[in-house]
């Protein structure tokens, strides 16, 4: 499990370095996710790659473990929103308009 989590974080780190190195206007974890997807697809197509954390369903079980506690990762963001509630009350309408415009 630790090796699989390390692989997931390594892919995220590689994506972050790639994006910052090339100055791309996109999040690094997106590139890391694409890299991880390519690794998993290559593992299924070429059995000789299936070693270490790619062996078996290690990455999948680590991902399920992360998804099980995903809600805990939103606690700091929720605390930040509660701490800045006065700003939300002050600029709430503007924020809603900006969010609606960005969705459209």
N, C-alpha and C positions, 0 to 999 in steps of 0.2 A: 504494500500500500504506500509506503514512504517513497519507494522508487517511482511509482506511478504518479504520485503527487509532485514529485520532483520533475518528472518529465513534463507534466502540464505547466508547471511554473517556468521550466526552462524554455518551453515553446513561447510562453508569454514574454519572457525576457528577450529572446531572440527577435520576436516581433517588435518589441519596444526599441531595441537597438537598431533594427533595420529601418523603422520609421523615423527615428531621430537622426540616424546617420544620413538618410537621403532627404530629410526634411519634408516627408510626405504629409499631407493634411488629413490624416486618418489615425484612429487609435491603434496603438501598437498591439494590444491584445487581439484585435481583429486579425491581424497578420499572423499572430501566434496561433489563433484558432484555426486558420486556414492551414498552417504548417502542421498542426496536430491532426487535422483531418487528412491531409496528404500522407502523413505517417501511418495512420490507421488504415487508409485505403491500400497503401503499399504493403502493409503487414498482411492484409487479407489476400492480396494478389501474389506476393512473393513470400512463401513460408520461411525462407532463410532469414528474413528480417525479424521474425517473431522471436526475439530474445530479450531478456531482461524485463523491463517494465511493459514492453509490448507483447510479452508472452501471455497467452490465455486471455482472460478478460480483466486484467489488472487495471488498465486505464478506465474501463467501464465501471468497475466496482468503486474505484476512487472517485469517479465523477458522480456516481450515485450517493456516495458518502458526502460529497460537497453539496449536492442538491438537497440532501436531507437537512442540512444546517444553513441553507441559503438565507432563510429569514433572519438569522442572527447577524448576517453581514449588513443588513439594513438598519440595525439598531443605531450605529453612530450617525447615520444620515438623519434618522428620525430625531435623535437628540439635538443635532444641529438645527433642524427646523424648529423644534420647540424653543431652543435658546434664542432664536431670531424671530419669534412670533410677532414682535412689534414691527419689524420690517415687512413681514408678510401682511399685516393689517394695514400698514401705511401704503404699500405698493402692490397690494393684491390684485386690483383691477388691471393694472399695467402688466403684471406677470401673466394673468389669465389671457389677456389679449395677445401677448407675445407667444405664449404656448399654442394658442389657437392658430395664430398666423404661421407658426413653424410647422404645425401638423398639416395645414393646407398646403 
